[in-house]
Amino acid sequence: MAIQITGITDESIQRHILLVRDEEITLTLNFYAVSEFWAFDVSWRGETFYGFMMSLGVLHIRALNWPFDFFVSVTEKSGQAPFRQGDFSEGRCELYLVTEEEVQALASGTTSFLEIAIGDSPPVIYVEPLFLDGTWFLDGTYYLNGDKVPA
C-alpha cells in the first residue's frame, strides 16, 4: 500500500525526509501563493530534480525511472489539484509515496490509484480528476463529450 506522507503543514516551504529501504529521499514542498499551486523538489542518491507541479491522478516523477513515485489524492469530489496553502494541513489533499511494486502495477494497468490509496482500510479518498474533454489519461483512454473513448 502507498505510504501517506504526513506532517505536511501550511508553511510555504518545507522539507520532509523519507526513509525507504534504508535509503533517504528528500522531498521539499513549495507553495506558490501568487500562482496558487503546490510543487515539489525531490532528491535521492545524490541527484535532485526541481519543480514538479502537484496534480491529481498522475505519477509525478515517472520519467526519472526511479523505483518510487508520488501521487496526490483529495478527500472530496471537487477534482481540484492542491491550490490553497492549507490544502494538506486541513486534510483536503493527501500526498502519497508509491512503492516500486505499485509503480509497476500502475504502469501495467493491473491496479488503480484508488486501490493503492485505499488498501485494506478504506478511508474516503477520491483520486480521479474531473473528466475534461480532450484529456488523455495514464491508462491510454481519451474523453470526448464526457464519454470514455478507447485509444
N, C-alpha and C positions, 0 to 999 in steps of 0.2 A: 504494500500500500504506500502511496505517496506520503512524504513527510511534510506536515504542515509547518511552515516557518512562523513561529510565534514570537511575541515580544516586539512586533512592529509598532512603533509609536507614530505620533503625528509630527515628529521632527522632520524638517525638510531634507536633511542629510543624515544618514545613519548607516552604521556598518554592523553586519552580522557575520560571525564566524560559524561555519557549519562543519562538523566533523563527520565524515562518511568514510567507512572502511579505513580508519586510521589516517585519513588524508584531510587536509584543511581546504575548505572552499571559502573564499572571502566574497561576500555579497554586499555591495554598497548601494543603498536605495537613495534615490534622489527625487524630490518632489519639485516640479517647476510650476510655481504659483501663477506666473503670468500666462503660461500656455495651458495650465490646468491638466497636467498629466504626471504620472509616475514613470520613472525609468530606473534601470539598474546597471551597475558595472559588476563584472564577475572576474575573480582571479583564482587560478588553480595551476599548480605545478609551475609556478614562475611566469605564467602568461596572464595578461589582463586584457579584457575587451570591454569597451565602454559604450554606454548609451543604448541599451536595449529598452525600447518603449514597451511598457506593460499593456498587453491586450488580452482579451478573453478567447479561450478556445484554441490557442496555438502553443506549440513548443517554441520557446524564445531563442534558444541557442543551438538549434538543430544543426545549423551549418558548420558549427565548430567540431562536430563529431566527438564530443566529449561523452563519457558514459553516464551523464545525468543531464537533466534539463529542468526548467521551471515552467509552471503554468499558474494562471490566476483564475479563481472562481469567485462568483458573487453569491451571496446568501439570499438574494431576492431575484425576481424575474425581470429586472429592468433591462438586462443585457448590455449595460454600460460598463466599459472598462473603468479602472480607477481614475477618477478625475478630481476628487476632493482630497484635501490634505488628511482628513480624518477617516478616509475610507477603510483603512486597515485597522486602525486603533478602535474604531467604532463597530467593527465587525461586518461591515457591508461587503468587503472583499477579503479574500484569503489567498495567501501565496504558498505554493507547494513546491518541494523539491521532488522531481520524478527520478526514480532509480533507473539503472541501466536496463533491467528486465522490462520495466514499464515503458521505457522509450522504445524498445524493440517491439513490444506488443502494440503500442500505438501506431508505429510505422507500418506494421504488417496488417493492421486493421482487426486484430483479434480482441481488442479491448477499446474502451472509450474513456474520455476524460471523466465522465460521470462515474463509471465503475471504479476508476482509480481513486477518485476523491471520496467515494462513499465507503468502499471496502466492506468490512463486516458489520460496522455500526453506523447506520445511515443518519447523518445529520441532514438538514435540508440544504442542499447545495445545487445551485443552478450554474452550469458551466457552458451552456451553448449560447453563442451570440444570437442576436436577432437575425432572422433570415432576410438579408437585403438582396434585392435583385442585382444580378451581375456579380455575385460573390462566389469565389471558389473556396472550398473547404479542404482540410487536410485529407479527407477520405476520397478526394477526387470528384466530388459532386459539385454541381452548379445549381444556383437557384434563379429561376426565371418566373416572373409574375407570382412569386411566393411558392412555387412548386419546385420540388426537387427533380433535377434533370440528371440522368447518369452521364458520366464523362464520355 
